[in-house]
């Protein structure tokens, strides 16, 4: 609630861990994994999701370890960051790129 003199925060979004920091914005699957693990108590149906069929199991395990140990995993509260992974899950699989480790995923519009 707000007026011209003050505001009061009535709610906030639960923070989402950004595994790899800025890399989580470039590789949105990291955000999707964090949200799905949270929603499914660490056991989401990744095999049923096209996006995760493209991600090596070692990368998923590393991302989960980073989140669990809070290594290079700042928390984000923004609506844009929270909505990006859901949009990524709804879109066709992304194209591959040779940037970085050779299996980075990027969005193409």
C-alpha positions in Angstrom: 0.0 0.0 0.0 1.3 3.5 -0.8 0.4 7.1 -1.0 2.5 10.2 -1.7 4.2 10.2 1.7 4.9 6.5 2.6 4.5 2.9 1.6 3.9 -0.4 3.5 5.0 -3.7 2.0 2.2 -6.1 2.3 3.9 -9.1 0.8 7.0 -10.2 -1.0 8.0 -13.1 -3.3 9.9 -15.9 -1.8 13.5 -15.6 -2.8 14.9 -17.8 -5.6 18.5 -19.0 -5.5 20.6 -17.9 -8.5 23.0 -20.9 -8.9 26.0 -19.4 -10.5 25.0 -15.8 -10.0 24.5 -14.0 -13.3 25.0 -17.4 -15.1 21.5 -18.4 -13.8 20.0 -15.5 -15.8 21.8 -16.7 -19.0 21.0 -20.4 -18.4 17.4 -20.1 -17.2 17.2 -23.9 -16.6 19.1 -23.2 -13.3 16.3 -20.9 -12.2 13.7 -23.5 -13.3 15.5 -26.2 -11.4 15.6 -24.1 -8.2 11.9 -23.4 -8.4 10.9 -27.0 -9.3 13.1 -28.4 -6.5 11.4 -26.1 -4.1 7.9 -26.8 -5.4 8.4 -30.6 -5.4 10.5 -30.9 -2.2 13.6 -31.8 -4.1 12.1 -34.5 -6.3 10.6 -32.8 -9.4 9.7 -34.9 -12.5 12.7 -33.5 -14.6 12.6 -36.5 -17.0 9.2 -35.4 -18.1 10.3 -31.9 -19.1 11.9 -31.3 -22.5 14.2 -28.6 -21.2 16.0 -30.9 -18.7 16.5 -33.6 -21.3 19.1 -31.3 -22.8 21.0 -30.7 -19.6 23.7 -33.2 -18.6 23.0 -35.0 -15.2 26.3 -33.7 -13.9 25.3 -30.1 -14.5 22.0 -30.6 -12.7 23.8 -32.2 -9.7 26.4 -29.4 -9.6 23.6 -26.8 -9.7 21.8 -28.5 -6.8 25.0 -28.7 -4.8 25.7 -25.0 -5.3 22.2 -24.2 -4.0 22.4 -26.6 -1.1 25.8 -25.3 0.0 25.0 -21.6 -0.9 28.1 -21.4 -3.1 27.9 -18.5 -5.6 24.2 -18.5 -5.2 22.7 -15.1 -4.3 19.0 -14.8 -3.7 16.7 -12.8 -6.0 13.2 -11.6 -5.1 12.1 -10.0 -8.4 9.0 -10.9 -10.3 10.9 -11.0 -13.6 13.5 -13.5 -12.3 10.8 -15.6 -10.8 8.7 -15.7 -14.0 11.5 -16.4 -16.4 11.9 -20.1 -15.6 8.1 -20.8 -16.0 8.2 -19.1 -19.4 11.3 -21.2 -20.3 9.4 -24.4 -19.4 6.5 -23.4 -21.7 8.6 -22.6 -24.7 10.2 -25.1 -27.2 13.7 -26.4 -26.3 16.4 -23.7 -26.7 19.1 -24.0 -29.3 22.6 -25.1 -28.4 25.5 -22.6 -28.4 29.3 -23.0 -28.1 29.6 -20.2 -25.6 31.2 -21.1 -22.3 31.4 -24.8 -21.4 30.0 -26.0 -24.7 26.5 -26.8 -23.4 25.2 -23.4 -22.4 21.7 -22.8 -23.4 20.5 -19.4 -24.6 17.1 -18.1 -25.5 16.4 -17.0 -29.0 13.4 -14.8 -29.8 
